[in-house]
Structure formats: C-alpha cells, structure tokens
Amino acid sequence: MTARRLFLLDAARLAAAATAATPARVLAAAPANRAGYPFSLGVASGSPLPDSVILWTRILPDPLDPASAPRLAVPLRWEVAADEGFRTIVARGGAVATPELAHSVRVNVVGLQPARWYWYRFMLGDAVSPAGRTRTAPAAGSMPDVLKLAVASCQHWEFGAYAAHRHIAAASPDLVAFLGDYIYEWGPYQLRHPQRAVRQDESFTLDDYRRRYAQYKSDPQLQAAHLAAPWIVTWDDHEVANDYAGLRDERLAATFAQRRAAAYQAFYEHMPLRLPPPRSFASVRMFQRYDWGRLARLHVLDDRQYRAAQACPRPNAGGSASVTPRACPALLDARRSMLGREQEAWLEAGLRSSPARWNVLAQQTLMAPSTQVPAATPDGGRFWTDGWDGYPAARRRLLDTLVETRAANPLVLGGDVHTFYAAELRRDFGRPVSRANPLVATEFVGTSVTSSSRPQQRTDDYVAMNPHIRYGRSDRRGWMLLEVRPQEVRTWFLGLDDVRREDSGQRVLAGFSVRDGRAGVERTAG
C-alpha cells in the first residue's frame, strides 16, 4: 500500500471520527493543512431555500501552491444527512471539480425539508472533508419565531486574526450574511496573519485572485464559521480593486474590464452562490432575494458593478474623494445611480411584493449621511464620495421607494466603513422628523472583522455632527448579531478585545431594539 493511500485512509478516519462533534471541533479534527489532503480550504454552504441549499468546496492540497491541485477533472462524492453522525443519509451524489473553475464545486441539493438542520460532507477517494452544518429556509407561508443572523465584512489578512469568525461559529446562527471585502487584493502570501501590513503582490490576474482566496480560506476560524451555518454573500470593492466603480478603477487602467472579469470569476469559484456558471464573467448578476418564511425578506444588493463613477475624483485618478456640494455640483446629479436602474427596479418589485414582516436590505456601506464638517457651513458639509453620500439622489430614490411600496419594517444592514453605526433614515435629512418627514428605516452597520479604522474621537465628532446617527464605534473590530422576531429585532454590536490574537475574547459594545411598525433606534441594556 502506498504512503499516499495510507495518508488518505488516515485522513478519512480522522474526518469520520469528527462527524459527531460540533462544526468547530470538526475543523480542529480534520487534517486541513497536511500534505496531500485535498480539502485544505474546508467546505461551505449557502443560499438556502425551503427545499434546497448550495454546497461548496475546492480541491487544493496546499493553499499557497496552485500546482498542488490535479491537472485534470476530479470526480467527487457528497452526502447530506439528517444527523451529525451521518446515520440517516437524505441525499447523496457526485460532482466533478474541473481545472477551468479552479477545481471548485457547487452542488445544488434539492428535495430537502424546510426549516431544519442538515449535515454534509465531500469525499475524494478515501479522503473525507470536514462535516459542515447547514439548514433550509422556513416554508413560504410560515411565520418563524426567530431568525438568528450574524453579519460580518472587511477581513483584511494583514490587519489581524479571524477571532470574530470563531465567535460567529460559537453563536450558532441560522444564517451568516457577509457584506463585502471577503478578500483584499494585496498583501504578502503567508498562512499566518502577519503583525504588520505590507502592500505587495497586488492581484491582477485570475491566478492572482485564486491564490488570494486560497490564502484567506486556509484560516481555521474562517472555515469554522462556514461550517457552522449557511451563508449569503455579496461583494464590495476589494474583491476586485479599491474604490472601483463599474468599469473604472483608481488607476484609470485601460485593461480594468479584464481584471474585473478575472476577479468576478474567482469570487464565483469560492462562494456558495446560487448562480449558474455565467457565459461570461464580464458581468455577474449578484443581487438576489431570500425569504425566511413571512418573517423576513433579505434583499441582497450589489452597489459596485452598476454604479456611476464617483463624482469629482482627484486629478488623473478614479476612486473616492471628500468633497463639498458647493465645489462639486456633479454630486447632486439625479442621473447618477448607486445600484443601476435595473437593480433599482428589481428592488422596488421585491419590496412591493414582499409578504415579510421585516424587509432587510443587505448591502455594503453606510446609507445615512455623514458630513465630516458641520453641515451648516456655507459649503453644505463635506462628504466621502465612495459611499451613499456620493450618490444622494440615488439614496433619496431608494428611500422614496421604501415609502411608496409600503414595505413593512425596512431594516438596512451595511459594512465597508470599519465602524459600528446605528442610524435612523428619513427622506429629508435636512429637516427634523415630523409627520410630513417620518422615519423611513433603521440602519445598522457592522465594523470590520480585522480592517483598521479611524480614531474613536473622530467618530464621536461625526456622530455629533450627524444627529440621525445615534451611535458610532470605530476603535473595535468584530461583527453584528441580530435576532429577528415577529414583534422586534434585537441587534448587538460585538467587539473583539484584541484583533491581533487568535484567541481574543469579545464583549457586547451596545445593544439595540427595533419594534414592529416603529422605525428608529432604541438602545437596550445589551
């Protein structure tokens, strides 16, 4: 018997013995980074429907060596069980991992029962993957008691360890929503999180982006969060390039369309997306909606692919700037869109038809205005153009749509700005709340998993200058946890003690409540 076969048998025994453990223990038991083990990047699930989930894996024995993958197509087997010991198999089948998609595999498992947990795994020869836990959405007409939703974003490898994902896994959510910047396009290739950031090895080609995803997905704590629950995902800028807008990047590169297509393909290859293989990766429709019975409808948005270029960029560059409406009249141009007209119409239709008690907009960034200087100055404030502040007419259209469709209890979730925010949204932020200018929606923005932010004093200044922002915290990294119930949504901002430590503890920084039929932020005891 060859040494390789002996190793694969050993890997299979380890993985099989681990299936009775919790998802986090499964990961610890699996030989994820031992030479030759094909499932070094773990497994994942996502995009749950009442009768279906998507399963994902990628065959790559060495996360930092693309040549360790087979050169030919590889047949895999998969199983879904009703119990964590895999005694009752409810679905099984085969899939083929091909070099054309980096030996990634997406399986759409159908015929499942609504509102229940399942366990799944992949097999290649005698090697068995870690066992993941997933669940289906509730039946369409049902009213679940609760949706436990974890929300995270912005996990730059160079700025800390992924302890937040260990805490997400331990919380056992029903669903994880990741709102962008799953990777950053630059940094050194190494399996340990470094102690300082070094800008190098920027990604431009498909192979570059594939290597970056493999690096990030090698992290055990990130794998644990994927093992714990299904994910829904969208992207932001760093999955491609900083501050890109549509087909324009900071460099104004003539070849940016090709770079974006390569990045979109790598994203598709590494996420449990409910999307068929696109004919071309020049564009990929990312906006989708997911219903959690009649409790919640999640409208998952894409605010990068279709947006107009940022107004008034720096000379000879694309990307963001901080500008005043007085110096940059283009900022107020009503023709400029953040989502694109097709997505705006799709969102309006989904809101108008929604049967849900709560309508959750899962998008990338802060929606509430955030002037960086007092708004009463002659210039009318100063605004960062890469977020919704750079597209005020598009924001007003979206808020008008929330009112006109009468969608129940709009709740906006965001990331990107590496800061916890709780805010109240209304059509006209220049006038006080009144019967003619009521609160339209409540907004919660999560800080980053690792990516750095501004000093807290500056955030305190921003909150003071923007009274519709009720809370801001930029000095902690972490994630958000929401409990969505028919009569109330509870939200907790969870901050790490030390982002540099893999074993970092966490604490509740703030808690909030939003009541059915009453937009606005109500602070709770935590």
C-alpha positions as CSV (number, residue, x, y, z in Angstrom):
1,M,0.0,0.0,0.0
2,T,1.4,3.4,-1.0
3,A,2.3,6.1,1.5
4,R,-0.3,8.4,-0.1
5,R,-3.1,5.8,0.3
6,L,-2.1,5.2,3.9
7,F,-2.4,9.0,4.5
8,L,-5.8,9.2,2.8
9,L,-7.1,6.4,4.9
10,D,-5.8,8.2,8.0
11,A,-7.5,11.4,6.8
12,A,-10.7,9.5,6.3
13,R,-10.6,8.0,9.8
14,L,-10.0,11.4,11.3
15,A,-12.8,13.1,9.4
16,A,-15.3,10.3,10.1
17,A,-14.5,10.3,13.8
18,A,-15.1,14.0,13.9
19,T,-18.6,13.9,12.4
20,A,-20.2,13.5,15.8
21,A,-18.5,16.8,17.0
22,T,-19.7,20.3,16.7
23,P,-18.7,22.2,13.5
24,A,-15.8,24.0,15.2
25,R,-14.5,20.7,16.6
26,V,-14.8,19.0,13.2
27,L,-12.5,21.6,11.8
28,A,-9.9,21.1,14.5
29,A,-10.0,17.3,13.9
30,A,-9.6,17.5,10.1
31,P,-6.0,17.4,8.8
32,A,-6.6,20.6,6.8
33,N,-3.1,21.6,6.1
34,R,-1.3,18.2,6.0
35,A,0.4,17.4,2.7
36,G,-1.9,15.8,0.2
37,Y,-5.2,16.4,2.0
38,P,-7.5,17.7,-0.8
39,F,-9.9,19.7,1.4
40,S,-7.4,22.2,2.8
41,L,-9.9,25.1,2.2
42,G,-12.7,23.4,4.0
43,V,-16.3,23.3,2.9
44,A,-19.2,25.8,2.9
45,S,-23.0,26.1,2.3
46,G,-25.2,28.9,1.4
47,S,-28.2,30.5,-0.4
48,P,-30.8,28.5,1.5
49,L,-34.3,28.0,0.1
50,P,-37.1,26.0,1.8
51,D,-36.1,22.8,-0.1
52,S,-32.6,23.5,-1.1
53,V,-29.1,24.6,-0.2
54,I,-25.8,25.1,-2.1
55,L,-22.8,23.1,-1.0
56,W,-19.2,24.2,-1.9
57,T,-15.7,23.0,-1.7
58,R,-12.4,23.4,-3.7
59,I,-9.8,20.7,-4.2
60,L,-6.4,22.2,-3.3
61,P,-3.9,20.3,-1.1
62,D,-1.6,23.2,-0.5
63,P,-3.3,26.6,-0.1
64,L,-0.2,28.5,-1.2
65,D,0.7,26.3,-4.1
66,P,-1.8,26.2,-7.1
67,A,0.3,23.5,-8.7
68,S,-0.7,21.1,-5.9
69,A,-4.1,20.8,-7.5
70,P,-4.7,18.0,-10.0
71,R,-4.3,18.9,-13.7
72,L,-7.4,17.0,-14.8
73,A,-11.0,16.9,-13.8
74,V,-11.6,15.2,-10.5
75,P,-14.8,13.3,-9.6
76,L,-16.1,13.9,-6.0
77,R,-18.9,12.4,-3.9
78,W,-21.1,14.2,-1.5
79,E,-23.6,13.3,1.2
80,V,-26.2,15.2,3.2
81,A,-27.5,13.7,6.4
82,A,-30.3,14.4,8.9
83,D,-27.9,13.8,11.8
84,E,-24.4,14.8,12.6
85,G,-23.3,11.2,12.8
86,F,-24.4,10.6,9.1
87,R,-26.5,7.6,10.1
88,T,-29.5,8.9,8.1
89,I,-28.4,10.0,4.6
90,V,-31.1,12.0,2.9
91,A,-29.2,12.9,-0.3
92,R,-26.0,11.9,-2.0
93,G,-24.5,12.3,-5.4
94,G,-21.4,13.1,-7.4
95,A,-19.8,16.2,-8.8
96,V,-16.8,17.0,-11.0
97,A,-14.1,19.5,-10.0
98,T,-12.6,20.9,-13.1
99,P,-9.4,23.0,-13.7
100,E,-11.5,25.6,-15.6
101,L,-13.1,26.6,-12.3
102,A,-10.0,26.0,-10.1
103,H,-11.4,22.6,-9.0
104,S,-14.2,24.3,-7.2
105,V,-17.5,22.5,-6.8
106,R,-21.0,23.9,-6.2
107,V,-23.8,21.4,-5.6
108,N,-27.5,22.4,-5.5
109,V,-29.1,19.9,-3.1
110,V,-32.8,19.8,-3.7
111,G,-35.7,17.8,-2.1
112,L,-34.9,18.9,1.5
113,Q,-37.4,19.7,4.2
114,P,-38.0,23.3,5.2
115,A,-36.8,24.8,8.4
116,R,-34.4,22.1,9.5
117,W,-30.7,21.5,10.0
118,Y,-28.7,19.1,7.9
119,W,-25.0,17.9,7.9
120,Y,-22.9,17.5,4.7
121,R,-19.5,16.4,3.6
122,F,-17.5,15.7,0.4
123,M,-15.3,12.6,-0.4
124,L,-12.4,12.3,-2.8
125,G,-11.1,8.7,-2.9
126,D,-10.6,7.8,0.7
127,A,-10.3,11.4,1.9
128,V,-13.3,12.9,3.7
129,S,-13.9,16.6,4.1
130,P,-14.8,18.3,7.4
131,A,-18.5,17.9,8.1
132,G,-20.5,21.1,7.7
133,R,-23.8,22.1,9.2
134,T,-26.4,23.8,7.2
135,R,-30.1,24.5,7.2
136,T,-33.0,25.2,4.9
137,A,-35.2,28.3,5.0
138,P,-38.7,28.0,6.5
139,A,-41.7,27.2,4.4
140,A,-43.1,30.1,2.3
141,G,-46.3,30.7,4.3
142,S,-44.9,30.1,7.8
143,M,-44.1,32.6,10.5
144,P,-40.9,31.5,12.3
145,D,-40.3,32.5,15.9
146,V,-36.8,33.9,15.2
147,L,-34.1,34.3,12.6
148,K,-30.6,34.5,14.3
149,L,-28.5,36.4,11.8
150,A,-24.7,37.0,12.0
151,V,-23.4,39.9,9.9
152,A,-19.7,40.5,9.0
153,S,-17.5,42.3,6.5
154,C,-14.0,43.5,5.7
155,Q,-11.4,40.9,6.8
156,H,-8.0,42.2,5.6
157,W,-5.5,39.4,6.2
158,E,-2.7,41.8,7.3
159,F,-4.6,43.6,10.0
160,G,-5.4,40.9,12.5
161,A,-6.6,37.3,13.2
162,Y,-10.0,36.0,12.5
163,A,-11.2,35.5,16.0
164,A,-14.5,37.1,15.1
165,H,-15.3,34.1,13.0
166,R,-14.7,31.8,15.9
167,H,-17.2,33.8,17.9
168,I,-19.7,33.6,15.0
169,A,-19.4,29.8,14.9
170,A,-19.9,29.6,18.6
171,A,-23.1,31.7,18.4
172,S,-24.7,29.0,16.2
173,P,-26.6,31.4,13.9
174,D,-29.2,30.3,11.5
175,L,-27.6,32.3,8.7
176,V,-24.4,34.4,8.1
177,A,-24.6,37.5,5.9
178,F,-21.2,38.6,4.6
179,L,-21.4,42.1,3.1
180,G,-18.2,42.5,1.2
181,D,-14.4,42.7,1.2
182,Y,-14.1,38.9,1.8
183,I,-10.6,39.3,0.5
184,Y,-8.3,42.3,-0.1
185,E,-6.5,42.4,-3.4
186,W,-3.0,43.0,-2.0
187,G,-0.6,41.7,0.7
188,P,2.0,39.0,1.3
189,Y,1.2,35.4,0.7
190,Q,1.7,33.5,4.0
191,L,-0.5,31.3,6.1
192,R,-0.1,33.1,9.4
193,H,-1.6,36.6,9.9
194,P,1.4,39.0,10.0
195,Q,1.9,41.6,12.6
196,R,2.1,44.5,10.1
197,A,0.7,45.3,6.7
198,V,2.9,45.3,3.7
199,R,1.4,46.4,0.4
200,Q,2.7,43.9,-2.1
201,D,1.7,41.2,-4.6
202,E,-1.4,43.1,-5.8
203,S,-3.9,40.8,-7.7
204,F,-4.5,41.5,-11.3
205,T,-4.9,38.1,-13.0
206,L,-7.3,35.1,-12.4
207,D,-4.4,33.1,-10.9
208,D,-3.6,36.0,-8.5
209,Y,-7.2,36.2,-7.2
210,R,-7.4,32.4,-6.9
211,R,-4.3,32.4,-4.8
212,R,-5.7,35.2,-2.6
213,Y,-8.9,33.3,-1.9
214,A,-7.0,30.2,-1.1
215,Q,-4.8,32.1,1.4
216,Y,-7.9,33.6,3.2
217,K,-9.8,30.3,3.2
218,S,-6.9,28.5,4.7
219,D,-7.7,30.2,8.1
220,P,-9.2,27.7,10.6
221,Q,-11.5,30.2,12.2
222,L,-13.0,31.4,8.9
223,Q,-13.5,27.7,8.0
224,A,-15.3,27.2,11.3
225,A,-17.8,30.0,10.6
226,H,-18.5,28.4,7.2
227,L,-19.0,25.0,8.9
228,A,-21.5,26.4,11.4
229,A,-24.3,27.7,9.2
230,P,-25.2,28.7,5.6
231,W,-24.0,32.0,4.2
232,I,-25.4,34.6,1.9
233,V,-22.8,36.9,0.4
234,T,-22.3,40.0,-1.7
235,W,-19.2,41.8,-2.7
236,D,-17.7,45.2,-2.3
237,D,-14.6,46.8,-3.9
238,H,-11.7,44.8,-2.5
239,E,-12.8,41.6,-4.1
240,V,-11.6,43.5,-7.3
241,A,-9.8,46.8,-6.6
242,N,-10.0,49.6,-4.1
243,D,-12.9,52.1,-4.8
244,Y,-13.7,50.8,-8.3
245,A,-17.0,51.9,-9.8
246,G,-18.5,49.9,-12.7
247,L,-15.7,49.6,-15.2
248,R,-13.4,52.3,-13.8
249,D,-10.7,51.9,-11.2
250,E,-8.4,54.2,-9.3
251,R,-5.6,53.8,-11.9
252,L,-8.0,54.5,-14.9
253,A,-6.5,51.4,-16.4
254,A,-7.5,50.6,-19.9
255,T,-7.4,46.9,-19.1
256,F,-9.6,47.1,-16.0
257,A,-12.5,45.2,-17.6
258,Q,-10.3,42.1,-17.9
259,R,-9.1,42.5,-14.4
260,R,-12.7,42.8,-13.1
261,A,-13.8,39.7,-15.0
262,A,-10.9,37.7,-13.5
263,A,-11.9,38.9,-10.0
264,Y,-15.5,38.1,-10.6
265,Q,-14.7,34.6,-11.7
266,A,-12.5,34.0,-8.6
267,F,-15.3,35.2,-6.4
268,Y,-17.8,32.8,-8.1
269,E,-15.4,29.9,-7.7
270,H,-15.0,30.4,-4.0
271,M,-18.5,31.2,-2.7
272,P,-21.7,29.0,-2.2
273,L,-23.6,31.1,-4.7
274,R,-27.0,30.1,-6.1
275,L,-25.9,31.1,-9.6
276,P,-25.4,29.0,-12.8
277,P,-21.9,29.4,-14.4
278,P,-22.1,32.7,-16.3
279,R,-21.5,32.6,-20.0
280,S,-19.0,35.4,-19.4
281,F,-17.6,36.8,-16.2
282,A,-17.6,40.3,-17.7
283,S,-20.7,40.7,-15.6
284,V,-22.3,38.5,-12.9
285,R,-25.7,39.2,-11.5
286,M,-25.2,39.3,-7.7
287,F,-28.4,40.9,-6.5
288,Q,-30.7,38.2,-5.1
289,R,-33.5,37.9,-2.5
290,Y,-34.1,35.3,0.1
291,D,-37.3,34.7,2.2
292,W,-37.3,33.4,5.7
293,G,-40.9,32.4,5.7
294,R,-43.1,35.5,6.3
295,L,-40.7,36.7,9.0
296,A,-38.0,38.4,6.8
297,R,-37.1,39.0,3.2
298,L,-33.4,39.7,2.6
299,H,-32.8,41.9,-0.4
300,V,-29.1,41.3,-1.2
301,L,-27.7,44.2,-3.2
302,D,-24.7,44.9,-5.4
303,D,-23.6,48.5,-5.2
304,R,-20.3,48.2,-7.2
305,Q,-21.0,46.6,-10.6
306,Y,-23.6,49.1,-11.8
307,R,-22.8,52.4,-10.1
308,A,-21.8,55.6,-11.8
309,A,-18.2,56.7,-11.3
310,Q,-17.5,58.7,-8.2
311,A,-18.1,62.4,-8.7
312,C,-15.1,64.9,-8.7
313,P,-12.2,62.4,-8.2
314,R,-8.7,63.5,-7.6
315,P,-6.8,64.7,-10.7
316,N,-5.8,61.9,-13.1
317,A,-7.3,59.3,-10.9
318,G,-10.6,57.4,-10.3
319,G,-12.0,56.4,-6.9
320,S,-13.2,58.4,-3.9
321,A,-12.5,61.8,-2.6
322,S,-14.0,64.1,0.2
323,V,-15.9,66.9,-1.5
324,T,-18.5,69.6,-0.8
325,P,-21.7,70.0,-2.8
326,R,-20.7,73.6,-3.5
327,A,-17.3,72.6,-5.1
328,C,-18.7,69.5,-6.7
329,P,-22.1,70.1,-8.3
330,A,-22.0,66.7,-10.1
331,L,-22.5,65.2,-6.6
332,L,-26.2,66.2,-6.8
333,D,-26.8,65.0,-10.4
334,A,-30.1,63.0,-10.3
335,R,-29.0,60.7,-13.2
336,R,-26.2,59.1,-11.1
337,S,-27.1,55.7,-9.6
338,M,-25.5,53.5,-7.0
339,L,-27.4,50.4,-7.9
340,G,-28.2,50.9,-11.6
341,R,-31.7,51.3,-13.0
342,E,-32.3,47.6,-13.5
343,Q,-31.4,46.7,-9.9
344,E,-33.4,49.7,-8.6
345,A,-36.5,48.4,-10.5
346,W,-35.8,44.8,-9.2
347,L,-35.6,46.1,-5.6
348,E,-38.8,48.1,-6.0
349,A,-40.6,45.0,-7.3
350,G,-39.3,42.9,-4.4
351,L,-40.3,45.4,-1.8
352,R,-43.8,45.9,-3.3
353,S,-44.5,42.1,-3.4
354,S,-42.9,41.3,-0.1
355,P,-45.1,39.4,2.4
356,A,-42.4,39.7,5.1
357,R,-42.8,41.3,8.5
358,W,-39.2,42.7,8.1
359,N,-37.6,43.8,4.9
360,V,-33.8,43.6,5.3
361,L,-31.6,45.4,2.8
362,A,-28.2,43.6,2.9
363,Q,-25.9,46.0,1.2
364,Q,-22.3,47.2,1.5
365,T,-21.9,50.5,3.2
366,L,-23.3,53.3,5.4
367,M,-26.5,54.7,4.0
368,A,-27.1,57.6,6.4
369,P,-25.5,60.9,5.5
370,S,-22.2,61.5,7.4
371,T,-20.8,65.0,6.9
372,Q,-17.2,65.4,8.0
373,V,-17.7,69.1,8.9
374,P,-20.7,70.9,10.3
375,A,-23.4,70.8,7.7
376,A,-24.4,74.5,8.5
377,T,-21.2,75.8,6.8
378,P,-21.6,77.7,3.5
379,D,-20.3,74.6,1.6
380,G,-23.2,72.5,3.0
381,G,-21.0,69.8,4.5
382,R,-18.1,67.6,3.3
383,F,-18.8,64.1,2.1
384,W,-16.9,60.9,1.1
385,T,-17.9,60.0,-2.4
386,D,-17.4,56.2,-2.4
387,G,-20.5,55.6,-0.1
388,W,-24.1,56.6,-0.4
389,D,-23.0,60.2,0.4
390,G,-21.5,60.2,-3.1
391,Y,-24.9,59.3,-4.6
392,P,-27.5,61.4,-2.6
393,A,-30.1,61.4,-5.4
394,A,-29.9,57.6,-5.7
395,R,-30.3,57.4,-1.9
396,R,-33.4,59.6,-2.0
397,R,-34.9,57.4,-4.7
398,L,-34.3,54.3,-2.6
399,L,-35.9,55.9,0.5
400,D,-38.8,57.1,-1.6
401,T,-39.2,53.5,-2.8
402,L,-39.3,52.3,0.7
403,V,-42.2,54.7,1.5
404,E,-44.1,54.2,-1.8
405,T,-44.1,50.4,-1.7
406,R,-45.2,50.4,1.9
407,A,-42.8,47.5,2.6
408,A,-43.1,46.5,6.2
409,N,-40.3,47.4,8.6
410,P,-37.3,48.3,6.3
411,L,-34.0,47.5,8.0
412,V,-30.8,48.4,6.3
413,L,-27.6,46.5,7.1
414,G,-24.1,47.6,5.9
415,G,-20.4,47.2,6.4
416,D,-17.4,48.7,4.5
417,V,-16.6,51.7,6.8
418,H,-15.0,49.6,9.5
419,T,-17.2,51.2,12.2
420,F,-20.3,50.2,14.1
421,Y,-23.1,52.6,13.4
422,A,-26.8,52.7,14.4
423,A,-28.8,55.3,12.5
424,E,-32.3,56.4,11.6
425,L,-33.2,57.1,7.9
426,R,-35.7,59.6,6.6
427,R,-36.3,61.1,3.2
428,D,-35.1,64.6,4.0
429,F,-32.2,64.7,6.4
430,G,-32.1,68.5,6.3
431,R,-35.4,68.7,8.2
432,P,-36.4,67.3,11.6
433,V,-38.6,64.2,12.0
434,S,-42.2,65.0,11.7
435,R,-45.5,63.6,10.3
436,A,-44.5,65.1,6.9
437,N,-40.9,63.7,7.2
438,P,-41.2,60.5,9.2
439,L,-38.5,57.9,9.9
440,V,-38.4,55.5,7.0
441,A,-36.0,52.8,8.1
442,T,-33.5,51.8,10.7
443,E,-29.9,51.1,9.8
444,F,-27.2,49.0,11.5
445,V,-23.6,49.0,10.1
446,G,-21.1,46.5,11.4
447,T,-17.4,47.2,11.9
448,S,-14.7,45.1,10.2
449,V,-13.5,41.6,11.1
450,T,-9.9,42.9,11.0
451,S,-9.5,46.0,8.8
452,S,-8.3,49.2,10.5
453,S,-10.4,52.3,11.1
454,R,-10.2,55.9,12.3
455,P,-9.6,57.1,15.9
456,Q,-12.7,57.0,18.1
457,Q,-12.6,60.7,18.8
458,R,-13.1,61.5,15.1
459,T,-16.1,59.1,15.0
460,D,-17.5,60.9,18.1
461,D,-17.2,64.1,16.2
462,Y,-19.0,62.7,13.2
463,V,-21.9,61.4,15.4
464,A,-22.2,64.8,17.0
465,M,-22.4,66.5,13.5
466,N,-24.9,63.9,12.2
467,P,-27.8,63.6,14.7
468,H,-29.6,60.9,12.7
469,I,-26.6,58.7,13.5
470,R,-27.4,57.6,17.0
471,Y,-24.3,55.5,17.8
472,G,-20.8,55.1,16.4
473,R,-17.8,53.0,17.5
474,S,-14.6,52.7,15.4
475,D,-12.0,51.5,17.9
476,R,-13.1,47.9,17.9
477,R,-13.1,45.1,15.3
478,G,-15.9,42.5,15.4
479,W,-19.3,41.6,14.0
480,M,-23.1,42.0,14.5
481,L,-25.7,39.6,15.7
482,L,-29.4,40.1,15.1
483,E,-32.4,38.2,16.4
484,V,-35.3,38.9,14.1
485,R,-38.6,38.1,15.7
486,P,-42.2,39.0,14.6
487,Q,-42.6,41.8,17.1
488,E,-39.0,43.0,17.4
489,V,-35.4,42.9,16.1
490,R,-32.6,42.9,18.6
491,T,-29.1,43.8,17.5
492,W,-25.8,43.5,19.3
493,F,-22.5,45.1,18.3
494,L,-19.8,42.6,19.4
495,G,-16.3,43.8,19.7
496,L,-13.0,41.9,20.0
497,D,-10.7,42.5,22.9
498,D,-7.6,42.3,20.7
499,V,-7.8,41.7,16.9
500,R,-4.2,40.5,16.8
501,R,-5.0,37.5,19.0
502,E,-6.5,34.3,17.5
503,D,-7.9,33.6,21.0
504,S,-9.3,37.0,21.6
505,G,-12.4,37.3,23.7
506,Q,-15.3,39.6,22.8
507,R,-17.8,41.8,24.6
508,V,-21.1,43.5,23.8
509,L,-20.4,47.1,23.0
510,A,-24.0,48.1,22.5
511,G,-27.5,46.6,22.1
512,F,-30.5,48.0,20.2
513,S,-34.1,47.2,19.6
514,V,-36.4,48.0,16.7
515,R,-40.1,47.3,17.2
516,D,-42.6,46.2,14.6
517,G,-44.3,49.1,13.0
518,R,-41.9,51.7,14.6
519,A,-38.7,52.7,12.8
520,G,-36.0,54.0,14.9
521,V,-33.1,53.1,17.2
522,E,-33.9,52.1,20.8
523,R,-30.9,51.5,23.0
524,T,-31.1,48.4,25.2
525,A,-29.0,47.2,28.1
526,G,-27.2,44.7,25.9
